Amino acid sequence: MLNLNNQNDSTSIMKPLDPEEFKRQGYMMIDFLADYYRNVGNYPVLSNVEPGYLRKRLPSSAPSCPESIESILDDVQQHIIPGITHWMSPNYYAYFPSSGSIAGFMGEMLSTGFSVVGFNWLSSPAATELETIVMDWLGQVLNLPKSFLFSGNGGGVLLGTTCEAILCTLVAARDKTLSKVGRENIGKLVVYGSDQTHSSLQKAAQIAGIHPKNFRAIKTKRSNSFALSPDSLLSTILLDVENGLIPCFLCATVGTTAVGAIDPVGSLCNVAENYGIWVHVDAAYAGAACICPEFQYCIDGVEKASSFSFNAHKWFLTNLTCCCLWVKDHTALTKSLSTNPEFLKNTASESKQVIDYKDWQITLSRKFNSLKLWLVLRSYGVDNLRNFLRNHIQMAKTFEALVRTDKRFEIVVPPKFSLVCFRISPSAIAIANGLSIGSEAYYNGKLMNDEYWVNEINRKLLDSINSSGYAYMTHGEVDGAFVIRCAIGATLTEEQHVIMAWKLVQEHANSLLGTF
């Protein structure tokens, strides 16, 4: 017989949410993170650990008995932090920023603390209703047309990332097209982007069942700043139609990953409209800047698009994850993504008077993410958020000016937003090799006007910068040219850090070019 009174083993009694212990550990965690933010600029930005380092440091099995938060945090300091690439560092310029803030952090704490699983209205009415309100607020700040807001006929939803936003809208576009031409024609559907469009479009097409041969990455040109040309789109569509294929979906980008290119949204929509193509505008990075009136021209024509998204966790002080997606016709999403199992049926949902966000996304479960965005908007206000973004853009102009003063370097494409793309110029490499401009220059026996070797030298420069630990930048490739990307946007970055980053680039360039 089970003895219910035998409770002497301390491991059998837990109080995982004891309020006093929660407060004690919470204060410790805040102190730990405050110290981390205070010192994060002193850590090597890019982790230099070897693959498998952590398995060598940690036990091979989970503990049987409890361990103190003090010992756990000590292990975080000793073993985890050395393996972190510090995205919050003021010297972080890689990829695009993943900004955080006190307000975003507090919102995340509230969301995690409430532990709401808001898949439908009934599961937590406040979670659903706050999300609809905040998405309309932000849509208004972006000056999105009313057709994208709940106050119109559209609406917004918070997803995890742009990858999800593109997949959800592509699935909706697929089903909308197939409802007209027959589901047996799925093999004829075509998806369009440019050679600068994020790889998430190709992945979404694979998941959505688009034939790999029907994915179009249309070539862009330097003369057009690597934006997708409406003429190139039209000629591609005409060829597909001539071959019996069915245009379905176009992803236009505002702020491409490699160089920040801005696709002409309105003109692309005009082309797409004649073929019934769903146009999604991906502004994952640059969408934040579009809250500034001087950058709203970047999304001119968005009223003709079908959907629009940007990542608030990139450059909008809203801690990861928080992707904002607006659609003109939310019924297109719900027709493709809805399920109605018996265990979720309820009077509120059946009344059709509420939003059930489970039908706007791939997954069923979802966090109370609107709390983060709500706290960010309320804590800082739109004016301060605009100034925060403008400050980063001004820092990028400072960095650009510094690059232009050093004749060994060139700006590869006109800078956009807070992204500067540069490299050591081929002529500087020739001069360092002791030859006049226009002469044939050789490095390690290879002709230096060969783009491959120019790229290799710039790759070596980037590797050298990143290996120093004092800054972290990443690269892009456009028109065959390897470019170094300086993406300014980390919350803690100030002008002094940007100036120091440029001095670091120069120091490593001096060393590299001195080896010729």
C-alpha positions as CSV (number, residue, x, y, z in Angstrom):
1,M,0.0,0.0,0.0
2,L,1.2,3.5,-0.8
3,N,2.2,5.4,2.3
4,L,1.1,9.0,1.7
5,N,2.6,10.2,4.9
6,N,6.1,9.2,3.9
7,Q,7.3,12.6,2.6
8,N,10.7,12.8,4.2
9,D,12.7,12.8,1.0
10,S,13.3,16.5,0.3
11,T,13.6,15.8,-3.5
12,S,9.9,14.7,-3.6
13,I,8.6,18.1,-2.4
14,M,9.0,21.0,-4.7
15,K,7.6,24.5,-4.8
16,P,8.6,25.6,-8.3
17,L,6.7,28.9,-8.0
18,D,7.2,29.9,-4.4
19,P,6.8,33.7,-4.4
20,E,9.7,34.5,-2.0
21,E,12.1,32.2,-3.7
22,F,11.0,33.6,-7.1
23,K,11.8,37.1,-5.8
24,R,15.2,36.1,-4.4
25,Q,16.3,34.4,-7.6
26,G,14.7,37.1,-9.8
27,Y,16.8,39.8,-8.1
28,M,19.9,37.7,-8.6
29,M,19.1,37.2,-12.3
30,I,18.5,40.9,-12.9
31,D,21.8,41.7,-11.1
32,F,23.6,39.1,-13.3
33,L,22.2,40.5,-16.5
34,A,22.7,44.1,-15.5
35,D,26.4,43.3,-14.9
36,Y,26.4,41.5,-18.3
37,Y,25.1,44.6,-20.1
38,R,27.5,46.8,-18.2
39,N,30.5,44.7,-19.3
40,V,29.3,43.2,-22.7
41,G,31.5,45.6,-24.6
42,N,34.6,44.0,-23.0
43,Y,33.9,40.5,-24.3
44,P,35.2,39.2,-27.6
45,V,32.2,39.9,-29.8
46,L,32.6,36.6,-31.8
47,S,33.0,33.5,-29.7
48,N,36.3,31.7,-30.5
49,V,35.4,28.3,-28.9
50,E,35.9,25.1,-30.9
51,P,33.0,22.9,-31.9
52,G,32.1,20.5,-29.1
53,Y,33.7,22.7,-26.4
54,L,30.7,22.6,-24.1
55,R,30.3,18.8,-23.9
56,K,33.8,18.6,-22.5
57,R,32.9,21.0,-19.7
58,L,29.5,19.8,-18.6
59,P,28.5,16.5,-16.9
60,S,27.4,13.7,-19.1
61,S,24.0,13.3,-17.4
62,A,21.4,15.5,-15.7
63,P,21.7,15.9,-11.9
64,S,19.5,13.7,-9.6
65,C,19.4,16.3,-6.8
66,P,18.7,20.1,-6.9
67,E,21.5,22.5,-7.5
68,S,21.5,26.1,-6.3
69,I,20.9,29.1,-8.6
70,E,24.2,30.4,-7.4
71,S,26.1,27.4,-8.8
72,I,24.1,27.5,-12.0
73,L,24.9,31.1,-12.6
74,D,28.5,30.5,-11.9
75,D,28.5,27.8,-14.6
76,V,26.8,30.3,-17.0
77,Q,29.6,32.8,-16.3
78,Q,32.4,30.1,-16.7
79,H,31.1,27.9,-19.5
80,I,28.2,29.5,-21.4
81,I,29.3,33.1,-21.8
82,P,32.6,32.1,-23.5
83,G,30.5,30.3,-26.1
84,I,28.2,33.2,-26.8
85,T,28.5,35.5,-29.8
86,H,27.5,38.8,-28.1
87,W,24.6,40.2,-30.2
88,M,24.1,42.9,-27.5
89,S,27.6,44.1,-27.7
90,P,28.1,47.7,-28.9
91,N,30.7,46.4,-31.2
92,Y,28.3,44.0,-33.0
93,Y,27.8,44.9,-36.7
94,A,27.0,41.5,-38.2
95,Y,23.9,40.3,-40.1
96,F,21.2,42.6,-38.9
97,P,20.8,43.8,-35.2
98,S,18.7,41.8,-32.6
99,S,18.0,44.8,-30.4
100,G,16.7,44.6,-26.9
101,S,15.6,47.1,-24.3
102,I,14.4,47.4,-20.7
103,A,10.8,47.7,-22.0
104,G,11.2,44.7,-24.3
105,F,12.7,42.6,-21.5
106,M,10.0,43.6,-19.0
107,G,7.3,42.6,-21.6
108,E,9.0,39.3,-22.1
109,M,9.0,38.8,-18.3
110,L,5.3,39.5,-18.1
111,S,4.6,37.2,-21.0
112,T,6.6,34.4,-19.5
113,G,5.3,35.0,-16.0
114,F,1.7,34.8,-17.1
115,S,2.5,31.7,-19.1
116,V,-0.6,32.3,-21.4
117,V,-1.1,30.0,-24.3
118,G,-3.3,32.3,-26.4
119,F,-4.4,30.1,-29.3
120,N,-7.9,31.4,-29.3
121,W,-9.8,34.3,-27.8
122,L,-11.3,32.2,-25.0
123,S,-7.9,30.9,-23.9
124,S,-7.0,34.4,-22.8
125,P,-9.2,37.3,-24.2
126,A,-6.7,40.0,-23.2
127,A,-3.9,38.4,-25.2
128,T,-6.0,38.4,-28.4
129,E,-7.5,41.8,-27.9
130,L,-4.2,43.5,-27.0
131,E,-2.6,42.1,-30.1
132,T,-5.3,43.5,-32.3
133,I,-5.0,46.9,-30.7
134,V,-1.2,47.0,-30.8
135,M,-1.1,45.9,-34.4
136,D,-3.5,48.7,-35.4
137,W,-1.4,51.2,-33.4
138,L,1.8,50.1,-35.1
139,G,0.1,50.0,-38.5
140,Q,-1.0,53.6,-38.1
141,V,2.5,54.7,-37.1
142,L,3.8,53.1,-40.3
143,N,1.1,54.9,-42.2
144,L,-0.2,51.6,-43.6
145,P,-3.4,51.9,-45.5
146,K,-6.6,51.3,-43.5
147,S,-7.2,48.2,-45.6
148,F,-4.4,46.5,-43.6
149,L,-5.8,47.3,-40.2
150,F,-8.6,45.7,-38.1
151,S,-10.3,49.1,-38.3
152,G,-10.5,48.4,-42.0
153,N,-11.0,44.9,-43.5
154,G,-7.6,43.6,-42.8
155,G,-5.6,42.9,-39.7
156,G,-2.3,42.1,-38.1
157,V,-0.8,39.2,-36.2
158,L,2.5,38.7,-34.3
159,L,4.5,35.7,-35.5
160,G,7.9,34.4,-34.5
161,T,10.0,35.4,-37.6
162,T,9.7,36.6,-41.2
163,C,10.2,33.0,-42.2
164,E,6.8,32.2,-40.7
165,A,5.2,35.3,-42.3
166,I,6.4,34.4,-45.8
167,L,5.3,30.8,-45.4
168,C,1.8,31.7,-44.0
169,T,1.2,34.2,-46.8
170,L,2.6,31.9,-49.5
171,V,0.3,29.1,-48.4
172,A,-2.7,31.5,-48.5
173,A,-1.7,32.7,-52.0
174,R,-1.2,29.1,-53.1
175,D,-4.7,28.0,-52.0
176,K,-6.3,31.2,-53.3
177,T,-4.8,30.5,-56.7
178,L,-5.6,26.8,-56.7
179,S,-9.2,27.5,-55.8
180,K,-9.5,29.1,-59.2
181,V,-7.4,26.8,-61.4
182,G,-7.8,23.5,-59.6
183,R,-5.6,21.8,-56.9
184,E,-4.2,19.4,-59.5
185,N,-2.3,22.3,-61.0
186,I,-0.1,22.9,-58.0
187,G,2.9,21.8,-60.1
188,K,2.4,24.8,-62.3
189,L,2.5,27.5,-59.7
190,V,5.4,30.0,-59.8
191,V,7.0,32.0,-57.0
192,Y,9.0,35.1,-57.7
193,G,11.7,37.0,-55.9
194,S,15.1,38.5,-56.8
195,D,18.6,37.1,-56.4
196,Q,18.8,39.4,-53.3
197,T,15.6,38.1,-51.7
198,H,16.1,36.3,-48.4
199,S,16.5,32.5,-48.5
200,S,13.4,32.1,-46.4
201,L,11.3,32.6,-49.6
202,Q,12.9,29.5,-51.2
203,K,12.5,27.5,-48.1
204,A,8.8,28.5,-47.8
205,A,8.3,27.5,-51.5
206,Q,9.8,24.1,-50.7
207,I,7.5,23.6,-47.7
208,A,4.4,24.8,-49.6
209,G,4.9,22.3,-52.3
210,I,6.0,24.6,-55.1
211,H,8.0,22.7,-57.7
212,P,11.7,23.6,-57.4
213,K,11.9,24.4,-61.1
214,N,9.2,27.0,-60.6
215,F,11.1,29.2,-58.1
216,R,12.4,32.4,-59.8
217,A,15.3,34.4,-58.4
218,I,15.4,37.2,-60.9
219,K,18.8,38.7,-61.5
220,T,19.4,42.3,-60.3
221,K,21.9,44.8,-61.6
222,R,24.4,47.2,-60.0
223,S,23.0,50.0,-62.2
224,N,19.7,49.6,-60.4
225,S,21.3,49.3,-56.9
226,F,20.3,45.6,-56.9
227,A,16.6,46.3,-56.7
228,L,14.2,44.0,-58.5
229,S,13.3,45.6,-61.8
230,P,9.6,45.6,-62.8
231,D,10.6,45.1,-66.4
232,S,12.6,42.0,-65.5
233,L,9.7,40.7,-63.5
234,L,7.3,41.2,-66.4
235,S,9.5,39.5,-68.9
236,T,9.9,36.5,-66.5
237,I,6.2,36.3,-66.0
238,L,5.4,36.5,-69.7
239,L,7.8,33.6,-70.4
240,D,6.2,31.5,-67.6
241,V,2.7,32.2,-68.9
242,E,3.8,31.3,-72.5
243,N,5.1,28.0,-71.1
244,G,1.8,27.2,-69.5
245,L,2.8,28.0,-65.9
246,I,0.7,30.0,-63.4
247,P,2.2,33.0,-61.6
248,C,1.2,32.9,-57.9
249,F,3.4,34.8,-55.4
250,L,5.9,37.7,-55.4
251,C,8.1,38.7,-52.5
252,A,9.3,42.3,-52.7
253,T,11.9,43.4,-50.2
254,V,12.5,46.7,-48.5
255,G,16.1,46.4,-47.2
256,T,17.6,43.2,-48.6
257,T,20.1,41.3,-46.5
258,A,23.2,41.7,-48.5
259,V,23.1,45.4,-49.3
260,G,19.8,46.9,-48.1
261,A,18.3,47.2,-51.6
262,I,14.8,48.6,-51.8
263,D,12.5,47.0,-54.4
264,P,10.0,49.4,-56.0
265,V,6.9,48.1,-54.3
266,G,4.3,50.1,-56.3
267,S,5.7,49.4,-59.7
268,L,6.1,45.7,-58.9
269,C,2.5,45.6,-57.6
270,N,1.3,47.1,-60.9
271,V,3.0,44.3,-62.8
272,A,1.7,41.6,-60.5
273,E,-1.9,42.9,-60.5
274,N,-2.4,42.0,-64.1
275,Y,-1.7,38.3,-63.3
276,G,-3.5,37.9,-60.0
277,I,-0.2,37.5,-58.1
278,W,-0.2,37.9,-54.3
279,V,2.5,40.5,-53.4
280,H,4.1,40.2,-50.0
281,V,6.4,43.1,-48.9
282,D,9.2,41.8,-46.7
283,A,10.6,44.7,-44.6
284,A,12.1,42.5,-41.9
285,Y,15.0,44.9,-41.2
286,A,14.1,48.2,-42.7
287,G,10.4,48.3,-41.8
288,A,11.4,49.8,-38.4
289,A,12.8,52.9,-40.2
290,C,9.5,53.3,-42.0
291,I,8.0,54.7,-38.8
292,C,10.1,57.8,-39.7
293,P,8.2,60.0,-42.2
294,E,11.4,60.6,-44.2
295,F,11.6,56.8,-44.9
296,Q,8.0,56.1,-45.7
297,Y,8.7,56.6,-49.4
298,C,10.4,53.2,-49.2
299,I,7.0,51.5,-49.0
300,D,5.2,53.7,-51.5
301,G,2.6,51.6,-53.3
302,V,2.1,49.2,-50.3
303,E,-1.6,49.8,-50.6
304,K,-1.5,47.6,-53.7
305,A,0.2,44.7,-52.0
306,S,-1.5,41.8,-50.3
307,S,0.6,41.6,-47.1
308,F,3.4,43.4,-45.3
309,S,5.8,42.3,-42.5
310,F,8.7,43.5,-40.4
311,N,10.6,42.2,-37.5
312,A,10.2,44.3,-34.3
313,H,13.0,42.2,-32.8
314,K,15.6,43.4,-35.3
315,W,15.7,47.1,-34.9
316,F,12.7,48.1,-32.8
317,L,13.9,47.3,-29.3
318,T,11.4,44.4,-28.9
319,N,13.3,41.3,-27.7
320,L,13.3,38.2,-29.8
321,T,11.0,36.9,-31.2
322,C,8.4,39.4,-32.6
323,C,7.5,39.5,-36.3
324,C,4.6,41.8,-37.3
325,L,2.5,40.7,-40.2
326,W,-0.4,42.6,-41.7
327,V,-2.8,41.2,-44.4
328,K,-5.5,42.9,-46.5
329,D,-7.7,39.9,-46.5
330,H,-7.3,37.9,-43.3
331,T,-9.9,35.4,-44.5
332,A,-7.3,34.2,-47.0
333,L,-5.1,33.2,-44.1
334,T,-7.8,31.6,-42.1
335,K,-9.1,29.6,-45.0
336,S,-5.7,28.0,-45.4
337,L,-4.6,27.7,-41.8
338,S,-7.8,26.9,-39.9
339,T,-8.6,23.8,-38.0
340,N,-11.5,23.3,-35.7
341,P,-11.0,20.2,-33.5
342,E,-13.8,19.4,-31.0
343,F,-11.6,20.2,-28.0
344,L,-11.3,23.8,-29.1
345,K,-14.9,24.5,-30.0
346,N,-16.6,27.2,-27.9
347,T,-19.4,29.7,-28.1
348,A,-17.2,32.8,-28.6
349,S,-15.4,31.2,-31.6
350,E,-18.6,30.0,-33.2
351,S,-20.1,33.5,-32.8
352,K,-17.5,34.8,-35.4
353,Q,-17.2,37.9,-33.2
354,V,-13.7,37.2,-32.0
355,I,-10.2,36.6,-33.5
356,D,-8.7,33.1,-33.0
357,Y,-5.1,33.7,-33.8
358,K,-4.4,29.9,-34.1
359,D,-5.9,30.3,-37.5
360,W,-3.5,33.0,-38.6
361,Q,-0.3,30.9,-38.1
362,I,1.3,27.5,-38.6
363,T,1.4,26.5,-34.9
364,L,-1.4,26.1,-32.4
365,S,0.3,27.5,-29.3
366,R,1.5,31.1,-29.1
367,K,3.0,33.4,-26.5
368,F,1.5,36.7,-25.2
369,N,4.0,38.6,-27.4
370,S,1.9,41.7,-27.7
371,L,2.9,42.6,-24.2
372,K,6.5,43.2,-25.4
373,L,5.4,45.5,-28.2
374,W,2.9,47.3,-26.0
375,L,5.5,48.1,-23.4
376,V,8.0,49.3,-26.0
377,L,5.5,51.6,-27.6
378,R,4.3,52.9,-24.3
379,S,7.6,53.1,-22.5
380,Y,9.5,55.0,-25.2
381,G,6.8,56.7,-27.3
382,V,6.9,57.0,-31.1
383,D,9.0,60.2,-31.1
384,N,11.8,58.6,-29.1
385,L,11.7,55.4,-31.2
386,R,12.1,57.5,-34.3
387,N,15.1,59.4,-32.8
388,F,16.7,56.0,-31.7
389,L,16.5,54.8,-35.4
390,R,17.7,58.2,-36.8
391,N,20.7,58.1,-34.4
392,H,21.8,54.7,-35.9
393,I,21.3,56.0,-39.4
394,Q,23.5,59.0,-38.6
395,M,26.2,56.7,-37.2
396,A,26.1,54.8,-40.5
397,K,26.7,58.1,-42.3
398,T,29.6,58.8,-40.0
399,F,31.1,55.3,-40.9
400,E,30.5,55.9,-44.6
401,A,32.3,59.2,-44.4
402,L,35.3,57.6,-42.7
403,V,35.4,54.9,-45.4
404,R,35.4,57.5,-48.2
405,T,38.3,59.4,-46.7
406,D,40.6,56.4,-47.1
407,K,41.2,56.0,-50.8
408,R,42.1,52.4,-50.4
409,F,38.5,51.5,-49.8
410,E,35.3,51.8,-51.9
411,I,31.6,51.9,-51.0
412,V,30.2,49.2,-53.1
413,V,26.6,50.3,-53.2
414,P,25.0,53.5,-51.9
415,P,24.3,53.0,-48.2
416,K,20.8,52.3,-47.1
417,F,19.4,52.9,-43.6
418,S,22.1,51.9,-41.1
419,L,24.0,49.5,-43.4
420,V,27.3,50.3,-45.1
421,C,28.8,47.9,-47.6
422,F,32.5,48.4,-48.4
423,R,35.7,46.7,-49.5
424,I,39.4,47.3,-50.3
425,S,39.3,48.4,-53.9
426,P,41.0,46.4,-56.7
427,S,43.1,49.5,-57.5
428,A,44.4,49.8,-53.9
429,I,45.4,46.1,-54.0
430,A,47.3,46.8,-57.3
431,I,49.1,49.8,-55.8
432,A,50.0,47.8,-52.7
433,N,51.5,45.2,-55.1
434,G,53.8,47.9,-56.4
435,L,52.0,48.5,-59.7
436,S,50.4,51.5,-61.2
437,I,46.6,51.6,-61.7
438,G,45.8,49.9,-65.0
439,S,48.8,47.5,-64.9
440,E,48.4,43.8,-64.4
441,A,48.8,43.1,-60.7
442,Y,49.6,39.7,-59.3
443,Y,49.1,38.2,-55.8
444,N,50.5,34.8,-55.0
445,G,50.9,34.3,-58.7
446,K,47.3,35.2,-59.6
447,L,46.2,38.2,-61.7
448,M,44.7,40.8,-59.3
449,N,42.0,42.0,-61.7
450,D,40.5,38.6,-61.3
451,E,37.5,39.3,-59.1
452,Y,38.1,36.0,-57.2
453,W,41.4,37.2,-55.8
454,V,40.1,40.7,-54.9
455,N,37.3,38.9,-53.0
456,E,39.8,36.6,-51.3
457,I,41.8,39.6,-50.0
458,N,38.7,41.2,-48.6
459,R,37.7,37.9,-47.1
460,K,41.0,37.8,-45.3
461,L,40.4,41.3,-44.1
462,L,37.0,40.4,-42.6
463,D,38.4,37.2,-41.0
464,S,41.2,39.3,-39.4
465,I,38.8,41.9,-38.1
466,N,36.5,39.3,-36.6
467,S,39.3,37.2,-35.1
468,S,40.5,40.2,-33.1
469,G,37.4,40.0,-30.9
470,Y,37.0,43.8,-31.0
471,A,34.2,43.9,-33.6
472,Y,32.1,41.5,-35.6
473,M,31.0,42.1,-39.2
474,T,29.6,39.8,-41.8
475,H,29.7,39.7,-45.6
476,G,27.5,39.8,-48.6
477,E,28.0,39.1,-52.3
478,V,26.5,41.1,-55.1
479,D,27.3,40.9,-58.8
480,G,30.2,38.6,-57.9
481,A,31.8,41.1,-55.5
482,F,32.5,40.1,-51.9
483,V,31.5,43.1,-49.7
484,I,32.0,43.7,-46.0
485,R,28.8,44.7,-44.2
486,C,28.7,47.1,-41.3
487,A,25.2,46.9,-40.0
488,I,24.7,49.4,-37.2
489,G,21.8,48.9,-34.8
490,A,22.8,47.3,-31.6
491,T,21.1,49.0,-28.7
492,L,24.3,49.9,-26.9
493,T,26.2,51.2,-29.9
494,E,27.4,54.8,-29.8
495,E,29.4,56.9,-32.2
496,Q,32.6,56.2,-30.4
497,H,32.2,52.5,-31.1
498,V,31.6,53.1,-34.8
499,I,34.8,55.3,-35.0
500,M,36.8,52.6,-33.1
501,A,35.4,50.0,-35.5
502,W,36.7,52.0,-38.5
503,K,40.2,52.4,-36.9
504,L,40.2,48.6,-36.4
505,V,39.4,48.1,-40.1
506,Q,42.2,50.4,-41.1
507,E,44.7,48.7,-38.8
508,H,44.0,45.2,-40.2
509,A,44.0,46.6,-43.7
510,N,47.5,48.1,-43.1
511,S,48.7,44.8,-41.9
512,L,47.2,42.8,-44.8
513,L,48.3,45.2,-47.6
514,G,51.7,45.4,-46.0
515,T,52.3,41.7,-46.9
516,F,52.4,42.3,-50.6
